[in-house]
Amino acid sequence: MPQSCILIGAPIDSGQRRAGCLMGPAAYRVAGLGATLTALGHRVEDRGDVALPALRPAECGNPAVHALPETVGWTEALSATVQAALSDGGFPVVMGGDHSLALGSVAGAAAHAHAAGRPLFLLWLDAHSDFHTPQTTTSGNLHGTPVAYIAGRAGFDAFPPFPAPLPPRNICLFGIRSVDPAEHEALLEHEIEINDMRVLDEFGIVVPLRAFLDRVEQAGGMLHVSLDVDFLDPSIAPAVGTTVPGGATFREAHLVMELLHESGLVTSLDLVELNPFLDERGRTAKMMVDLVGSLMGRKVFDRPTRSF
């Protein structure tokens, strides 16, 4: 079914220290994201880039944490913007920007789902688990904290309370292959579904993803997908400052998107960690746009259902 796609630019660099992600929204526009969605029959409204509001004081006991007031400001602004887009009946596509934007985008989706009386589920397509808190991070990079915030872990006192934290079983980490010891220990205490690359190597993409999607469907849930460039292998997507070898291949990534489309369950989307300064003639931006095309219905050919 055609969607009313609402493009939201999130030019955020504050969640990490390697400059360039703030150019991501412009790169997606230049790579033809809007035109791709329009060609697939969807309505497209580009609401421009979210602006950072006036900053208020924010403190954290961990001296390693940096850019806390900026990250809190982005979180509040993006939460309101995504909630408004969903309330308008739209399908928000948040163009980042580093992964700290998910602190706000998923908060907005959670607030909308709670108001609608539906559970929210999260599919985290990423090389990293991002399960640190501001208190446990040693790098101080807050792009490594969104899943902990979404799951309701303590340590986010500087941030607005997360609306209706997701039960751990509503969160699926898919394709991860880089987890810090502190994150690993914390994950063992939660029932978050973890499909790391070992699981995907053993069982393939389809079995674990369909099992998760079945749970979403049975619960009548909404599904937020957060797609990090480093979910992909750096050989096909070099424009990211957190490359980890052994990521999803071109075909595996498109298969994930095709399965998500066929499920009809996705209600909002993040595109994160694209750093155009590190790209090769727009190669990664075009790859990400192609993946969105697969998520939104592009097929090589229609596959008719057979009765035999």
C-alpha positions, 0 to 999 in steps of 0.5 A, a space after each residue: 500500500 502507498 505510504 505517506 513518507 515524511 522525510 526528516 533530516 537529523 544533522 547530528 554529529 554530537 554523539 561521536 567525535 568524527 565530524 561528517 555525519 551532519 552532512 548525511 541528510 543532504 547526501 540522502 537528498 542528493 542520492 535521490 531518496 525522495 525520487 526513489 520513494 515517489 517512483 514506487 508510488 509513495 507520497 513524499 513530504 520533506 519537512 527539512 532538517 530538525 533544528 537544535 533548540 536552545 540548550 539547557 544545562 545537563 550534567 553527568 557524573 562520567 567525565 568522559 561524556 561529551 556534548 551532553 546538552 546538545 544530545 539532550 536537545 536533539 533527543 527532545 526535538 526529534 522525539 517531538 518531530 517523529 511523534 508529530 509525523 506519526 500522529 499525522 498518519 505518516 511514515 517518518 524516515 529520519 535521515 541522520 546523523 549519528 546513531 544518537 538520533 535514535 534516542 529521540 526518534 524511538 522516543 517519539 515512536 514510543 510515545 505515539 504507540 503508547 497513545 495509540 494503545 499498541 506495543 512498539 518493537 525495535 529492530 536494531 540493524 547495527 554492528 554494535 549493541 549500543 547498550 551503554 549508559 552515560 554512566 558506563 561509556 568509556 569513550 563518552 560517545 553517546 551514539 553508543 547508548 540508545 538501546 539502553 535508553 529505549 530499554 529503560 536502563 538507569 543512568 539517563 537522568 539528564 534526559 527526559 524520561 523515556 515514554 513507555 520503555 520497551 520490554 526487552 523482548 520487544 527489541 531485536 539486535 540484528 547483525 551485531 559483531 562488536 560489543 564492549 565487555 560492560 555491554 555484554 554483561 548488561 545484555 546478559 541481564 536482559 531478555 533482548 533478542 540478540 541475532 549476532 553475525 554468528 547466529 546469522 551465519 548458522 541460520 541465515 537471515 530469514 529464520 531469525 528475522 521471520 521469527 521476530 516479525 511473527 512476534 510483532 504481528 501476533 502482538 499487533 505491534 508497531 515496528 521501528 527499524 534503525 538501520 546503521 551503515 555499519 550493519 553492512 560490510 565496509 567493502 560495500 559501504 565505506 562511508 562510516 566512522 565505525 567500520 567493523 569487518 564481517 557485516 551484511 553483504 549486498 544480497 543479505 541486506 536487500 533480503 532483510 529489506 524485502 522481508 520487512 516490506 512483505 511483513 507490512 509491519 514497519 511504521 518508522 525508519 532511521 538511516 544513521 551514521 552515514 558520513 559523506 566525507 568518507 564515501 566514494 563518489 556517493 557509493 554508500 549513500 546510493 546503497 542506503 537509498 537502494 535499501 530503502 527502495 527494497 524496504 518500500 516495495 522495489 522488486 526485481 520481479 513479482 513472485 506469484 503465489 503458487 498453489 503447488 
